[in-house]
Every structure is written in structure tokens, then in C-alpha cells.
Amino acid sequence: MKSLLEEGLHEVLRSRIRARPYIWRDASIPGALTAEAANMTWQEILDLSRGDRR
């Protein structure tokens, strides 16, 4: 039983090593960022998007 379990674990580890990493597709939207937001930090953009909802 022990050898069967070890063999299964080794196979799982080998398959993970061979697996290709997932590559995210580019989902950006051209022109989605306003000129005002282009020079802001992420925190400033987040604050702007929340508006008065804090």
C-alpha cells in the first residue's frame, strides 16, 4: 500500500512539473483610462471609483 501511495504521489508531482503555466490573455480596453487617471496611483484611482461610498 505504501509503495502504491508513493508511486501515485510521484506521478502527481511529475505531472505538475510538466504542466504549462496558465497565461492570461490581454483583456485591457484601449482608451479606458482617462487623461486624468493616467497619472494617478492605484489608490487614487480606487478612491475616485468609490466616490462618496466609503
C-alpha positions as CSV (number, residue, x, y, z in Angstrom):
1,M,0.0,0.0,0.0
2,K,2.8,2.4,0.9
3,S,4.6,1.9,-2.5
4,L,1.3,2.4,-4.3
5,L,0.7,5.7,-2.5
6,E,4.3,6.8,-3.1
7,E,4.0,6.0,-6.8
8,G,0.8,8.0,-7.1
9,L,2.3,11.0,-5.4
10,H,5.4,10.9,-7.6
11,E,3.1,10.8,-10.7
12,V,1.2,13.8,-9.5
13,L,4.4,15.7,-8.9
14,R,5.8,14.8,-12.3
15,S,2.6,15.9,-14.0
16,R,2.7,19.3,-12.2
17,I,6.3,19.8,-13.3
18,R,5.3,19.1,-17.0
19,A,2.2,21.3,-16.9
20,R,2.5,24.6,-18.8
21,P,1.7,27.7,-16.7
22,Y,-1.5,29.4,-17.4
23,I,-1.0,32.6,-19.4
24,W,-3.7,35.3,-19.0
25,R,-5.0,36.8,-22.2
26,D,-4.7,40.6,-22.6
27,A,-8.1,41.9,-21.5
28,S,-7.2,45.6,-21.4
29,I,-9.6,48.0,-23.0
30,P,-8.0,50.6,-25.3
31,G,-8.7,54.2,-24.2
32,A,-10.4,53.1,-21.0
33,L,-8.1,55.3,-18.8
34,T,-8.9,59.0,-18.9
35,A,-6.1,61.5,-19.1
36,E,-6.8,62.5,-15.5
37,A,-6.4,58.9,-14.3
38,A,-3.3,58.2,-16.3
39,N,-1.1,60.0,-13.8
40,M,-2.8,58.7,-10.7
41,T,-1.7,55.9,-8.3
42,W,-3.8,52.8,-8.0
43,Q,-5.0,54.0,-4.6
44,E,-6.1,57.4,-6.1
45,I,-8.0,55.6,-8.9
46,L,-9.7,53.3,-6.4
47,D,-10.7,56.3,-4.3
48,L,-12.0,58.0,-7.4
49,S,-14.1,55.0,-8.4
50,R,-15.6,54.7,-4.9
51,G,-16.8,58.3,-4.9
52,D,-18.7,59.0,-1.7
53,R,-19.1,55.3,-0.8
54,R,-16.5,54.9,1.9
